[in-house]
Structures are given as C-alpha cells and as structure tokens.
Amino acid sequence: MKIFKFFLDLIAPKKCYSCKKEWHFICQNCYNYEVEFNTVCYVCKWKTKNFEVHDWCKKDVYYDKVIILKHYKSKIISKLVKDAKFYNKKEIFEEFSDLVYDKFLLNNKIINLNDFVVISIPSYFTRKIFRWYNSSDIFARFFSWKSKIIYLKNVVKKIRYTKQQSKLSKKERIINLKDSFVINQKFIEKIKNKNVIILDDVISTWTTLNEISKLLKNNWVKYVIWLIVASD
C-alpha cells in the first residue's frame, strides 16, 4: 500500500489547496496561517484547559472534551472538508488525521494506549448508500493507524433516518435524534471503563455529540473525547 501511494504521489502529486505547493493538500505554512480554534469549553465557549468541559457546564452534558482544529469559515478548510466528505478525496482525511493527532497529543496526558479506543459516528444505511462511504469511518481509520489506538467499527449504530440537524431549532434537534442511536451489544465489554475518541469532520451543533456521548456513558464508558476538523 505504501509503495503504491509513493508511486501515485510521483505520478500525480498532491497540491496544497492554497499555495499549490506539491506533496500536501494543505502545506504546513498555509495550515498555520488559518485561524486556530481557541482552547474553549464547547458548552459555554469560554477558555478552558485542554478543551475540557468546565465542571459547572456538565449538567446534562455527557462529553468531556471537544478538540477542534480550525474555523469552518476558512474557505480552504471548508473546501478540503467538502471534497473529502462528498467528492471521494479520502486521502484528505489522512492529512487531517495527522493534524488532529498532533493536537490530541498536546491536549491529553497519555500513559497507556490501552486505556483508549477509537470509534466513528454511524450513518443511516440510506445515506451511506448515497455517498458510498462514511467519512467519520474513514477519518477514524486513518487516526487509528497514526496513533496506534485500536479502532472499533460499528460500536454505535443508527437505527432510524433523521433530518439534518443544522436546519432545526434546539428543541427540534433533541426530538430529531431521540432514540436514533443504539450501542452494538457485542462491544459493551470492549468500551467499558475506556476513554473513547470519536472522529468527525465538522460540527455545527452540540446535540449529536451529546446524544452519542450520553449513550456511551450509560454503557460504562469512562471519558469521551471528540476530535473535530472544523466548527463555526
């Protein structure tokens, strides 16, 4: 696989979406130029240590940390996300996984990799048929290879179709997602007392994060960390 990718890069090298320099979809200089997402609690959006949710923000909130790379308002970042998610440019997620992994290491104390597992957000089967692949699954695989943290596929299953969250009110979002996710019972022992890492490209609302995090916490997960490429 690595040999194939090496020759592919020689024949048709990646080019930075911004400066057109070869070998990366976004080179380090251009990435550094994009606005960094502040180290904030994702509930109240006030500064916090290592992206952790403040203790006083935890009422009815089940995720512990949401680490975000950049703002989605960046034209380069949003174009990269859209091409990766909708236009089959899956290798973009490989670069995102490198960037997310670096930020993950900066904001977490890791003593034992066995304390962590990686999972992805499930797609309802009709949406997956339309897109041919689940972007969260691809992203999680790349991150697992990079970090050497085990990836467990299909831990969470989506059992009914839901409307797009960003177009709904806060109350409608909660109703829309209610009882739409379940835990795959064969993974219960594998996630018990673990720190679960979930990968996704973009978040615009906290409802999906919280619904999945609640499900995990109700099934004995110790700590829930979300790793996100971009947000508003």
Buried (B, 14 or more C-beta within 10 A) or exposed (E): EEEEEEEEEEEEEBBBBBEEBEEBBBBEEBBEEBEEBEBBBBBEEEEBEEBBBBEEBEEEBBBBBBBBBBBBEBEBBBBBBBBBBEEEBBBBBBBBBEBBBEBBEEBBEEEEEEEBBBBBBBBBEEEBEEEEEBBBBBBBBBBBEBBEBBBBBEBBBBEEEBEEBEEBEEEEBBEBBEEBBBBBEEBEEEBEEBBBBBBBBBBBBBBBBBBBBBBBBEBEBBBBBBBBBBBE
